[in-house]
Amino acid sequence: MKVEYFSAECKLCNRALVMLEHNFPNIQIEVHKQSECIDGSCCALAERYGVRAVPALIVDEKLVLTGIPSQEDISNLKKILA
């Protein structure tokens, strides 16, 4: 399973990532940071996945979460990431 996270590196994106890492410590999350997208490859990848806002979580090339995860989102993610 491939898990990717798109971040603008703002406080909300960072908080959401901490929440995800706390709830899913055994899942490796590949983080795509805005500051590291020099050649536009992250933007092209985000477009391919249908990302329209950040933070965004992708699992196996499918957009599964946008924004700060709620408790319901975390519960739903536990079913996906189990």
PyMOL Python script that loads the backbone (N, CA, C, O; Angstrom):
from pymol import cmd

cmd.read_pdbstr("""\
ATOM      1  N   MET A   1       0.852  -1.167   0.000  1.00  0.00           N
ATOM      2  CA  MET A   1       0.000   0.000   0.000  1.00  0.00           C
ATOM      3  C   MET A   1       0.906   1.242   0.000  1.00  0.00           C
ATOM      4  O   MET A   1       1.863   1.337   0.769  1.00  0.00           O
ATOM      5  N   LYS A   2       0.577   2.171  -0.874  1.00  0.00           N
ATOM      6  CA  LYS A   2       1.341   3.411  -0.966  1.00  0.00           C
ATOM      7  C   LYS A   2       0.482   4.552  -0.416  1.00  0.00           C
ATOM      8  O   LYS A   2      -0.646   4.766  -0.860  1.00  0.00           O
ATOM      9  N   VAL A   3       1.034   5.277   0.555  1.00  0.00           N
ATOM     10  CA  VAL A   3       0.330   6.388   1.188  1.00  0.00           C
ATOM     11  C   VAL A   3       1.138   7.659   0.952  1.00  0.00           C
ATOM     12  O   VAL A   3       2.323   7.730   1.280  1.00  0.00           O
ATOM     13  N   GLU A   4       0.474   8.661   0.375  1.00  0.00           N
ATOM     14  CA  GLU A   4       1.135   9.926   0.062  1.00  0.00           C
ATOM     15  C   GLU A   4       0.344  11.081   0.672  1.00  0.00           C
ATOM     16  O   GLU A   4      -0.873  11.002   0.845  1.00  0.00           O
ATOM     17  N   TYR A   5       1.059  12.143   0.989  1.00  0.00           N
ATOM     18  CA  TYR A   5       0.457  13.299   1.657  1.00  0.00           C
ATOM     19  C   TYR A   5       0.976  14.561   0.984  1.00  0.00           C
ATOM     20  O   TYR A   5       2.185  14.741   0.839  1.00  0.00           O
ATOM     21  N   PHE A   6       0.075  15.422   0.579  1.00  0.00           N
ATOM     22  CA  PHE A   6       0.437  16.698  -0.035  1.00  0.00           C
ATOM     23  C   PHE A   6       0.264  17.810   0.995  1.00  0.00           C
ATOM     24  O   PHE A   6      -0.789  17.935   1.621  1.00  0.00           O
ATOM     25  N   SER A   7       1.309  18.614   1.161  1.00  0.00           N
ATOM     26  CA  SER A   7       1.328  19.631   2.209  1.00  0.00           C
ATOM     27  C   SER A   7       1.834  20.965   1.690  1.00  0.00           C
ATOM     28  O   SER A   7       2.779  21.033   0.904  1.00  0.00           O
ATOM     29  N   ALA A   8       1.174  22.032   2.156  1.00  0.00           N
ATOM     30  CA  ALA A   8       1.661  23.387   1.886  1.00  0.00           C
ATOM     31  C   ALA A   8       2.608  23.833   2.996  1.00  0.00           C
ATOM     32  O   ALA A   8       3.137  24.944   2.966  1.00  0.00           O
ATOM     33  N   GLU A   9       2.815  22.957   3.970  1.00  0.00           N
ATOM     34  CA  GLU A   9       3.691  23.203   5.113  1.00  0.00           C
ATOM     35  C   GLU A   9       3.191  24.336   6.015  1.00  0.00           C
ATOM     36  O   GLU A   9       3.978  24.970   6.718  1.00  0.00           O
ATOM     37  N   CYS A  10       1.900  24.581   5.991  1.00  0.00           N
ATOM     38  CA  CYS A  10       1.317  25.571   6.893  1.00  0.00           C
ATOM     39  C   CYS A  10       0.981  24.879   8.220  1.00  0.00           C
ATOM     40  O   CYS A  10       1.149  23.666   8.351  1.00  0.00           O
ATOM     41  N   LYS A  11       0.508  25.650   9.197  1.00  0.00           N
ATOM     42  CA  LYS A  11       0.183  25.069  10.504  1.00  0.00           C
ATOM     43  C   LYS A  11      -0.887  23.994  10.403  1.00  0.00           C
ATOM     44  O   LYS A  11      -0.804  22.973  11.087  1.00  0.00           O
ATOM     45  N   LEU A  12      -1.888  24.207   9.562  1.00  0.00           N
ATOM     46  CA  LEU A  12      -2.955  23.214   9.429  1.00  0.00           C
ATOM     47  C   LEU A  12      -2.445  21.928   8.779  1.00  0.00           C
ATOM     48  O   LEU A  12      -2.772  20.829   9.228  1.00  0.00           O
ATOM     49  N   CYS A  13      -1.650  22.069   7.729  1.00  0.00           N
ATOM     50  CA  CYS A  13      -1.093  20.881   7.064  1.00  0.00           C
ATOM     51  C   CYS A  13      -0.198  20.111   8.026  1.00  0.00           C
ATOM     52  O   CYS A  13      -0.250  18.883   8.087  1.00  0.00           O
ATOM     53  N   ASN A  14       0.626  20.844   8.782  1.00  0.00           N
ATOM     54  CA  ASN A  14       1.520  20.189   9.733  1.00  0.00           C
ATOM     55  C   ASN A  14       0.728  19.496  10.843  1.00  0.00           C
ATOM     56  O   ASN A  14       1.076  18.390  11.255  1.00  0.00           O
ATOM     57  N   ARG A  15      -0.332  20.142  11.325  1.00  0.00           N
ATOM     58  CA  ARG A  15      -1.164  19.546  12.372  1.00  0.00           C
ATOM     59  C   ARG A  15      -1.843  18.278  11.864  1.00  0.00           C
ATOM     60  O   ARG A  15      -1.898  17.276  12.576  1.00  0.00           O
ATOM     61  N   ALA A  16      -2.354  18.316  10.651  1.00  0.00           N
ATOM     62  CA  ALA A  16      -3.003  17.135  10.084  1.00  0.00           C
ATOM     63  C   ALA A  16      -2.009  15.982   9.938  1.00  0.00           C
ATOM     64  O   ALA A  16      -2.350  14.831  10.210  1.00  0.00           O
ATOM     65  N   LEU A  17      -0.798  16.283   9.515  1.00  0.00           N
ATOM     66  CA  LEU A  17       0.211  15.236   9.357  1.00  0.00           C
ATOM     67  C   LEU A  17       0.558  14.614  10.707  1.00  0.00           C
ATOM     68  O   LEU A  17       0.693  13.396  10.816  1.00  0.00           O
ATOM     69  N   VAL A  18       0.701  15.445  11.728  1.00  0.00           N
ATOM     70  CA  VAL A  18       0.980  14.924  13.072  1.00  0.00           C
ATOM     71  C   VAL A  18      -0.157  14.005  13.524  1.00  0.00           C
ATOM     72  O   VAL A  18       0.091  12.948  14.104  1.00  0.00           O
ATOM     73  N   MET A  19      -1.387  14.402  13.260  1.00  0.00           N
ATOM     74  CA  MET A  19      -2.543  13.568  13.621  1.00  0.00           C
ATOM     75  C   MET A  19      -2.487  12.220  12.912  1.00  0.00           C
ATOM     76  O   MET A  19      -2.728  11.178  13.522  1.00  0.00           O
ATOM     77  N   LEU A  20      -2.169  12.246  11.628  1.00  0.00           N
ATOM     78  CA  LEU A  20      -2.098  11.004  10.861  1.00  0.00           C
ATOM     79  C   LEU A  20      -0.960  10.119  11.359  1.00  0.00           C
ATOM     80  O   LEU A  20      -1.135   8.911  11.522  1.00  0.00           O
ATOM     81  N   GLU A  21       0.195  10.712  11.599  1.00  0.00           N
ATOM     82  CA  GLU A  21       1.336   9.931  12.084  1.00  0.00           C
ATOM     83  C   GLU A  21       1.062   9.354  13.471  1.00  0.00           C
ATOM     84  O   GLU A  21       1.497   8.245  13.780  1.00  0.00           O
ATOM     85  N   HIS A  22       0.346  10.101  14.304  1.00  0.00           N
ATOM     86  CA  HIS A  22       0.003   9.621  15.645  1.00  0.00           C
ATOM     87  C   HIS A  22      -0.971   8.448  15.573  1.00  0.00           C
ATOM     88  O   HIS A  22      -0.811   7.467  16.299  1.00  0.00           O
ATOM     89  N   ASN A  23      -1.960   8.538  14.721  1.00  0.00           N
ATOM     90  CA  ASN A  23      -2.981   7.494  14.620  1.00  0.00           C
ATOM     91  C   ASN A  23      -2.536   6.288  13.812  1.00  0.00           C
ATOM     92  O   ASN A  23      -3.088   5.198  13.964  1.00  0.00           O
ATOM     93  N   PHE A  24      -1.534   6.479  12.949  1.00  0.00           N
ATOM     94  CA  PHE A  24      -1.059   5.394  12.087  1.00  0.00           C
ATOM     95  C   PHE A  24       0.467   5.299  12.133  1.00  0.00           C
ATOM     96  O   PHE A  24       1.134   5.521  11.122  1.00  0.00           O
ATOM     97  N   PRO A  25       1.023   4.968  13.310  1.00  0.00           N
ATOM     98  CA  PRO A  25       2.485   4.974  13.469  1.00  0.00           C
ATOM     99  C   PRO A  25       3.212   3.937  12.618  1.00  0.00           C
ATOM    100  O   PRO A  25       4.403   4.088  12.344  1.00  0.00           O
ATOM    101  N   ASN A  26       2.521   2.904  12.203  1.00  0.00           N
ATOM    102  CA  ASN A  26       3.166   1.844  11.416  1.00  0.00           C
ATOM    103  C   ASN A  26       3.034   2.037   9.910  1.00  0.00           C
ATOM    104  O   ASN A  26       3.503   1.208   9.130  1.00  0.00           O
ATOM    105  N   ILE A  27       2.401   3.123   9.507  1.00  0.00           N
ATOM    106  CA  ILE A  27       2.218   3.405   8.084  1.00  0.00           C
ATOM    107  C   ILE A  27       3.271   4.410   7.638  1.00  0.00           C
ATOM    108  O   ILE A  27       3.422   5.472   8.241  1.00  0.00           O
ATOM    109  N   GLN A  28       3.990   4.072   6.589  1.00  0.00           N
ATOM    110  CA  GLN A  28       4.961   5.012   6.035  1.00  0.00           C
ATOM    111  C   GLN A  28       4.226   5.964   5.096  1.00  0.00           C
ATOM    112  O   GLN A  28       3.577   5.541   4.139  1.00  0.00           O
ATOM    113  N   ILE A  29       4.342   7.248   5.391  1.00  0.00           N
ATOM    114  CA  ILE A  29       3.662   8.265   4.599  1.00  0.00           C
ATOM    115  C   ILE A  29       4.712   9.052   3.816  1.00  0.00           C
ATOM    116  O   ILE A  29       5.604   9.666   4.402  1.00  0.00           O
ATOM    117  N   GLU A  30       4.598   9.028   2.505  1.00  0.00           N
ATOM    118  CA  GLU A  30       5.480   9.824   1.649  1.00  0.00           C
ATOM    119  C   GLU A  30       4.896  11.237   1.569  1.00  0.00           C
ATOM    120  O   GLU A  30       3.783  11.432   1.081  1.00  0.00           O
ATOM    121  N   VAL A  31       5.657  12.213   2.053  1.00  0.00           N
ATOM    122  CA  VAL A  31       5.168  13.580   2.124  1.00  0.00           C
ATOM    123  C   VAL A  31       5.700  14.388   0.943  1.00  0.00           C
ATOM    124  O   VAL A  31       6.903  14.425   0.685  1.00  0.00           O
ATOM    125  N   HIS A  32       4.781  15.030   0.238  1.00  0.00           N
ATOM    126  CA  HIS A  32       5.126  15.930  -0.859  1.00  0.00           C
ATOM    127  C   HIS A  32       4.954  17.354  -0.331  1.00  0.00           C
ATOM    128  O   HIS A  32       3.833  17.829  -0.155  1.00  0.00           O
ATOM    129  N   LYS A  33       6.070  18.023  -0.085  1.00  0.00           N
ATOM    130  CA  LYS A  33       6.043  19.373   0.476  1.00  0.00           C
ATOM    131  C   LYS A  33       6.110  20.411  -0.630  1.00  0.00           C
ATOM    132  O   LYS A  33       6.823  20.242  -1.619  1.00  0.00           O
ATOM    133  N   GLN A  34       5.360  21.480  -0.448  1.00  0.00           N
ATOM    134  CA  GLN A  34       5.338  22.568  -1.415  1.00  0.00           C
ATOM    135  C   GLN A  34       6.748  23.104  -1.681  1.00  0.00           C
ATOM    136  O   GLN A  34       7.105  23.378  -2.827  1.00  0.00           O
ATOM    137  N   SER A  35       7.534  23.249  -0.637  1.00  0.00           N
ATOM    138  CA  SER A  35       8.876  23.823  -0.787  1.00  0.00           C
ATOM    139  C   SER A  35       9.818  22.934  -1.586  1.00  0.00           C
ATOM    140  O   SER A  35      10.824  23.415  -2.108  1.00  0.00           O
ATOM    141  N   GLU A  36       9.514  21.670  -1.688  1.00  0.00           N
ATOM    142  CA  GLU A  36      10.367  20.737  -2.423  1.00  0.00           C
ATOM    143  C   GLU A  36       9.942  20.567  -3.874  1.00  0.00           C
ATOM    144  O   GLU A  36      10.614  19.870  -4.634  1.00  0.00           O
ATOM    145  N   CYS A  37       8.854  21.184  -4.267  1.00  0.00           N
ATOM    146  CA  CYS A  37       8.329  21.042  -5.626  1.00  0.00           C
ATOM    147  C   CYS A  37       8.935  22.130  -6.519  1.00  0.00           C
ATOM    148  O   CYS A  37       8.286  23.123  -6.845  1.00  0.00           O
ATOM    149  N   ILE A  38      10.159  21.921  -6.891  1.00  0.00           N
ATOM    150  CA  ILE A  38      10.885  22.919  -7.678  1.00  0.00           C
ATOM    151  C   ILE A  38      10.595  22.768  -9.171  1.00  0.00           C
ATOM    152  O   ILE A  38      10.460  23.761  -9.885  1.00  0.00           O
ATOM    153  N   ASP A  39      10.500  21.539  -9.631  1.00  0.00           N
ATOM    154  CA  ASP A  39      10.340  21.288 -11.071  1.00  0.00           C
ATOM    155  C   ASP A  39       8.892  21.087 -11.506  1.00  0.00           C
ATOM    156  O   ASP A  39       8.627  20.831 -12.680  1.00  0.00           O
ATOM    157  N   GLY A  40       7.958  21.200 -10.571  1.00  0.00           N
ATOM    158  CA  GLY A  40       6.555  21.035 -10.910  1.00  0.00           C
ATOM    159  C   GLY A  40       6.061  19.601 -10.891  1.00  0.00           C
ATOM    160  O   GLY A  40       4.890  19.347 -11.173  1.00  0.00           O
ATOM    161  N   SER A  41       6.934  18.661 -10.564  1.00  0.00           N
ATOM    162  CA  SER A  41       6.528  17.255 -10.576  1.00  0.00           C
ATOM    163  C   SER A  41       5.464  16.949  -9.526  1.00  0.00           C
ATOM    164  O   SER A  41       4.565  16.145  -9.770  1.00  0.00           O
ATOM    165  N   CYS A  42       5.561  17.582  -8.366  1.00  0.00           N
ATOM    166  CA  CYS A  42       4.537  17.364  -7.325  1.00  0.00           C
ATOM    167  C   CYS A  42       3.192  17.904  -7.784  1.00  0.00           C
ATOM    168  O   CYS A  42       2.150  17.301  -7.522  1.00  0.00           O
ATOM    169  N   CYS A  43       3.218  19.034  -8.464  1.00  0.00           N
ATOM    170  CA  CYS A  43       1.964  19.616  -8.961  1.00  0.00           C
ATOM    171  C   CYS A  43       1.322  18.700  -9.999  1.00  0.00           C
ATOM    172  O   CYS A  43       0.105  18.516 -10.003  1.00  0.00           O
ATOM    173  N   ALA A  44       2.129  18.136 -10.861  1.00  0.00           N
ATOM    174  CA  ALA A  44       1.606  17.222 -11.877  1.00  0.00           C
ATOM    175  C   ALA A  44       1.032  15.970 -11.218  1.00  0.00           C
ATOM    176  O   ALA A  44      -0.014  15.467 -11.629  1.00  0.00           O
ATOM    177  N   LEU A  45       1.718  15.476 -10.203  1.00  0.00           N
ATOM    178  CA  LEU A  45       1.245  14.297  -9.492  1.00  0.00           C
ATOM    179  C   LEU A  45      -0.062  14.607  -8.761  1.00  0.00           C
ATOM    180  O   LEU A  45      -1.000  13.811  -8.801  1.00  0.00           O
ATOM    181  N   ALA A  46      -0.126  15.755  -8.098  1.00  0.00           N
ATOM    182  CA  ALA A  46      -1.350  16.164  -7.405  1.00  0.00           C
ATOM    183  C   ALA A  46      -2.512  16.286  -8.388  1.00  0.00           C
ATOM    184  O   ALA A  46      -3.630  15.867  -8.091  1.00  0.00           O
ATOM    185  N   GLU A  47      -2.247  16.848  -9.532  1.00  0.00           N
ATOM    186  CA  GLU A  47      -3.298  16.981 -10.542  1.00  0.00           C
ATOM    187  C   GLU A  47      -3.789  15.614 -11.007  1.00  0.00           C
ATOM    188  O   GLU A  47      -4.987  15.400 -11.195  1.00  0.00           O
ATOM    189  N   ARG A  48      -2.845  14.692 -11.189  1.00  0.00           N
ATOM    190  CA  ARG A  48      -3.209  13.335 -11.612  1.00  0.00           C
ATOM    191  C   ARG A  48      -4.126  12.658 -10.593  1.00  0.00           C
ATOM    192  O   ARG A  48      -5.031  11.910 -10.963  1.00  0.00           O
ATOM    193  N   TYR A  49      -3.885  12.927  -9.307  1.00  0.00           N
ATOM    194  CA  TYR A  49      -4.697  12.334  -8.237  1.00  0.00           C
ATOM    195  C   TYR A  49      -5.993  13.102  -7.987  1.00  0.00           C
ATOM    196  O   TYR A  49      -6.848  12.629  -7.238  1.00  0.00           O
ATOM    197  N   GLY A  50      -6.153  14.257  -8.589  1.00  0.00           N
ATOM    198  CA  GLY A  50      -7.362  15.039  -8.375  1.00  0.00           C
ATOM    199  C   GLY A  50      -7.312  15.926  -7.143  1.00  0.00           C
ATOM    200  O   GLY A  50      -8.354  16.355  -6.647  1.00  0.00           O
ATOM    201  N   VAL A  51      -6.118  16.205  -6.646  1.00  0.00           N
ATOM    202  CA  VAL A  51      -5.970  17.064  -5.475  1.00  0.00           C
ATOM    203  C   VAL A  51      -6.302  18.502  -5.873  1.00  0.00           C
ATOM    204  O   VAL A  51      -5.722  19.049  -6.811  1.00  0.00           O
ATOM    205  N   ARG A  52      -7.238  19.098  -5.149  1.00  0.00           N
ATOM    206  CA  ARG A  52      -7.647  20.480  -5.410  1.00  0.00           C
ATOM    207  C   ARG A  52      -7.370  21.384  -4.220  1.00  0.00           C
ATOM    208  O   ARG A  52      -7.458  22.607  -4.329  1.00  0.00           O
ATOM    209  N   ALA A  53      -7.032  20.778  -3.072  1.00  0.00           N
ATOM    210  CA  ALA A  53      -6.739  21.524  -1.855  1.00  0.00           C
ATOM    211  C   ALA A  53      -5.801  20.679  -0.994  1.00  0.00           C
ATOM    212  O   ALA A  53      -5.732  19.458  -1.136  1.00  0.00           O
ATOM    213  N   VAL A  54      -5.093  21.349  -0.110  1.00  0.00           N
ATOM    214  CA  VAL A  54      -4.208  20.652   0.822  1.00  0.00           C
ATOM    215  C   VAL A  54      -4.594  21.028   2.239  1.00  0.00           C
ATOM    216  O   VAL A  54      -5.160  22.098   2.462  1.00  0.00           O
ATOM    217  N   PRO A  55      -4.303  20.182   3.182  1.00  0.00           N
ATOM    218  CA  PRO A  55      -3.620  18.901   3.053  1.00  0.00           C
ATOM    219  C   PRO A  55      -4.501  17.863   2.357  1.00  0.00           C
ATOM    220  O   PRO A  55      -5.730  17.917   2.413  1.00  0.00           O
ATOM    221  N   ALA A  56      -3.836  16.928   1.709  1.00  0.00           N
ATOM    222  CA  ALA A  56      -4.536  15.867   0.998  1.00  0.00           C
ATOM    223  C   ALA A  56      -3.805  14.545   1.210  1.00  0.00           C
ATOM    224  O   ALA A  56      -2.577  14.480   1.145  1.00  0.00           O
ATOM    225  N   LEU A  57      -4.577  13.501   1.464  1.00  0.00           N
ATOM    226  CA  LEU A  57      -4.031  12.179   1.685  1.00  0.00           C
ATOM    227  C   LEU A  57      -4.451  11.266   0.538  1.00  0.00           C
ATOM    228  O   LEU A  57      -5.627  11.192   0.180  1.00  0.00           O
ATOM    229  N   ILE A  58      -3.481  10.586  -0.021  1.00  0.00           N
ATOM    230  CA  ILE A  58      -3.687   9.674  -1.140  1.00  0.00           C
ATOM    231  C   ILE A  58      -3.318   8.264  -0.684  1.00  0.00           C
ATOM    232  O   ILE A  58      -2.265   8.067  -0.077  1.00  0.00           O
ATOM    233  N   VAL A  59      -4.164   7.297  -0.967  1.00  0.00           N
ATOM    234  CA  VAL A  59      -3.854   5.895  -0.679  1.00  0.00           C
ATOM    235  C   VAL A  59      -4.011   5.121  -1.975  1.00  0.00           C
ATOM    236  O   VAL A  59      -5.080   5.101  -2.586  1.00  0.00           O
ATOM    237  N   ASP A  60      -2.926   4.489  -2.375  1.00  0.00           N
ATOM    238  CA  ASP A  60      -2.911   3.714  -3.619  1.00  0.00           C
ATOM    239  C   ASP A  60      -3.477   4.515  -4.795  1.00  0.00           C
ATOM    240  O   ASP A  60      -4.326   4.041  -5.550  1.00  0.00           O
ATOM    241  N   GLU A  61      -2.978   5.741  -4.919  1.00  0.00           N
ATOM    242  CA  GLU A  61      -3.291   6.652  -6.023  1.00  0.00           C
ATOM    243  C   GLU A  61      -4.736   7.148  -6.020  1.00  0.00           C
ATOM    244  O   GLU A  61      -5.230   7.619  -7.044  1.00  0.00           O
ATOM    245  N   LYS A  62      -5.416   7.046  -4.877  1.00  0.00           N
ATOM    246  CA  LYS A  62      -6.788   7.554  -4.761  1.00  0.00           C
ATOM    247  C   LYS A  62      -6.850   8.587  -3.639  1.00  0.00           C
ATOM    248  O   LYS A  62      -6.345   8.357  -2.540  1.00  0.00           O
ATOM    249  N   LEU A  63      -7.462   9.704  -3.925  1.00  0.00           N
ATOM    250  CA  LEU A  63      -7.654  10.753  -2.928  1.00  0.00           C
ATOM    251  C   LEU A  63      -8.662  10.262  -1.894  1.00  0.00           C
ATOM    252  O   LEU A  63      -9.805   9.958  -2.235  1.00  0.00           O
ATOM    253  N   VAL A  64      -8.236  10.184  -0.618  1.00  0.00           N
ATOM    254  CA  VAL A  64      -9.127   9.676   0.424  1.00  0.00           C
ATOM    255  C   VAL A  64      -9.450  10.712   1.497  1.00  0.00           C
ATOM    256  O   VAL A  64     -10.381  10.518   2.279  1.00  0.00           O
ATOM    257  N   LEU A  65      -8.693  11.812   1.546  1.00  0.00           N
ATOM    258  CA  LEU A  65      -8.941  12.810   2.576  1.00  0.00           C
ATOM    259  C   LEU A  65      -8.368  14.154   2.153  1.00  0.00           C
ATOM    260  O   LEU A  65      -7.248  14.245   1.650  1.00  0.00           O
ATOM    261  N   THR A  66      -9.158  15.184   2.368  1.00  0.00           N
ATOM    262  CA  THR A  66      -8.693  16.557   2.176  1.00  0.00           C
ATOM    263  C   THR A  66      -9.030  17.326   3.438  1.00  0.00           C
ATOM    264  O   THR A  66     -10.149  17.245   3.943  1.00  0.00           O
ATOM    265  N   GLY A  67      -8.064  18.071   3.945  1.00  0.00           N
ATOM    266  CA  GLY A  67      -8.301  18.876   5.137  1.00  0.00           C
ATOM    267  C   GLY A  67      -7.882  18.175   6.415  1.00  0.00           C
ATOM    268  O   GLY A  67      -7.277  17.103   6.392  1.00  0.00           O
ATOM    269  N   ILE A  68      -8.222  18.809   7.537  1.00  0.00           N
ATOM    270  CA  ILE A  68      -7.910  18.258   8.853  1.00  0.00           C
ATOM    271  C   ILE A  68      -8.845  17.074   9.116  1.00  0.00           C
ATOM    272  O   ILE A  68     -10.062  17.215   9.004  1.00  0.00           O
ATOM    273  N   PRO A  69      -8.286  15.909   9.465  1.00  0.00           N
ATOM    274  CA  PRO A  69      -9.147  14.747   9.682  1.00  0.00           C
ATOM    275  C   PRO A  69      -9.966  14.872  10.967  1.00  0.00           C
ATOM    276  O   PRO A  69      -9.449  15.255  12.017  1.00  0.00           O
ATOM    277  N   SER A  70     -11.244  14.543  10.858  1.00  0.00           N
ATOM    278  CA  SER A  70     -12.111  14.477  12.028  1.00  0.00           C
ATOM    279  C   SER A  70     -11.968  13.087  12.649  1.00  0.00           C
ATOM    280  O   SER A  70     -11.286  12.226  12.093  1.00  0.00           O
ATOM    281  N   GLN A  71     -12.606  12.869  13.794  1.00  0.00           N
ATOM    282  CA  GLN A  71     -12.590  11.532  14.404  1.00  0.00           C
ATOM    283  C   GLN A  71     -13.244  10.516  13.471  1.00  0.00           C
ATOM    284  O   GLN A  71     -12.804   9.369  13.388  1.00  0.00           O
ATOM    285  N   GLU A  72     -14.286  10.936  12.776  1.00  0.00           N
ATOM    286  CA  GLU A  72     -14.942  10.048  11.815  1.00  0.00           C
ATOM    287  C   GLU A  72     -13.992   9.715  10.660  1.00  0.00           C
ATOM    288  O   GLU A  72     -13.948   8.574  10.201  1.00  0.00           O
ATOM    289  N   ASP A  73     -13.239  10.705  10.195  1.00  0.00           N
ATOM    290  CA  ASP A  73     -12.254  10.463   9.140  1.00  0.00           C
ATOM    291  C   ASP A  73     -11.204   9.454   9.601  1.00  0.00           C
ATOM    292  O   ASP A  73     -10.840   8.546   8.855  1.00  0.00           O
ATOM    293  N   ILE A  74     -10.722   9.616  10.829  1.00  0.00           N
ATOM    294  CA  ILE A  74      -9.719   8.695  11.377  1.00  0.00           C
ATOM    295  C   ILE A  74     -10.291   7.283  11.437  1.00  0.00           C
ATOM    296  O   ILE A  74      -9.606   6.321  11.087  1.00  0.00           O
ATOM    297  N   SER A  75     -11.538   7.150  11.877  1.00  0.00           N
ATOM    298  CA  SER A  75     -12.176   5.827  11.925  1.00  0.00           C
ATOM    299  C   SER A  75     -12.278   5.219  10.542  1.00  0.00           C
ATOM    300  O   SER A  75     -12.005   4.031  10.369  1.00  0.00           O
ATOM    301  N   ASN A  76     -12.663   6.005   9.559  1.00  0.00           N
ATOM    302  CA  ASN A  76     -12.760   5.514   8.181  1.00  0.00           C
ATOM    303  C   ASN A  76     -11.391   5.138   7.638  1.00  0.00           C
ATOM    304  O   ASN A  76     -11.261   4.144   6.923  1.00  0.00           O
ATOM    305  N   LEU A  77     -10.365   5.922   7.971  1.00  0.00           N
ATOM    306  CA  LEU A  77      -9.015   5.625   7.516  1.00  0.00           C
ATOM    307  C   LEU A  77      -8.493   4.327   8.140  1.00  0.00           C
ATOM    308  O   LEU A  77      -7.739   3.589   7.506  1.00  0.00           O
ATOM    309  N   LYS A  78      -8.891   4.058   9.367  1.00  0.00           N
ATOM    310  CA  LYS A  78      -8.459   2.805  10.016  1.00  0.00           C
ATOM    311  C   LYS A  78      -8.955   1.595   9.222  1.00  0.00           C
ATOM    312  O   LYS A  78      -8.279   0.568   9.166  1.00  0.00           O
ATOM    313  N   LYS A  79     -10.121   1.714   8.618  1.00  0.00           N
ATOM    314  CA  LYS A  79     -10.638   0.618   7.786  1.00  0.00           C
ATOM    315  C   LYS A  79      -9.821   0.477   6.502  1.00  0.00           C
ATOM    316  O   LYS A  79      -9.571  -0.633   6.031  1.00  0.00           O
ATOM    317  N   ILE A  80      -9.415   1.599   5.950  1.00  0.00           N
ATOM    318  CA  ILE A  80      -8.655   1.598   4.694  1.00  0.00           C
ATOM    319  C   ILE A  80      -7.209   1.148   4.912  1.00  0.00           C
ATOM    320  O   ILE A  80      -6.656   0.379   4.126  1.00  0.00           O
ATOM    321  N   LEU A  81      -6.611   1.646   5.998  1.00  0.00           N
ATOM    322  CA  LEU A  81      -5.189   1.420   6.232  1.00  0.00           C
ATOM    323  C   LEU A  81      -4.890   0.195   7.069  1.00  0.00           C
ATOM    324  O   LEU A  81      -3.731  -0.066   7.389  1.00  0.00           O
ATOM    325  N   ALA A  82      -5.914  -0.561   7.429  1.00  0.00           N
ATOM    326  CA  ALA A  82      -5.702  -1.767   8.264  1.00  0.00           C
ATOM    327  C   ALA A  82      -5.058  -2.876   7.490  1.00  0.00           C
ATOM    328  O   ALA A  82      -4.812  -3.950   8.038  1.00  0.00           O
TER     329      ALA A  82
END
""", "prot")
cmd.dss("prot")
cmd.show_as("cartoon", "prot")
cmd.util.cbc("prot")
cmd.orient("prot")
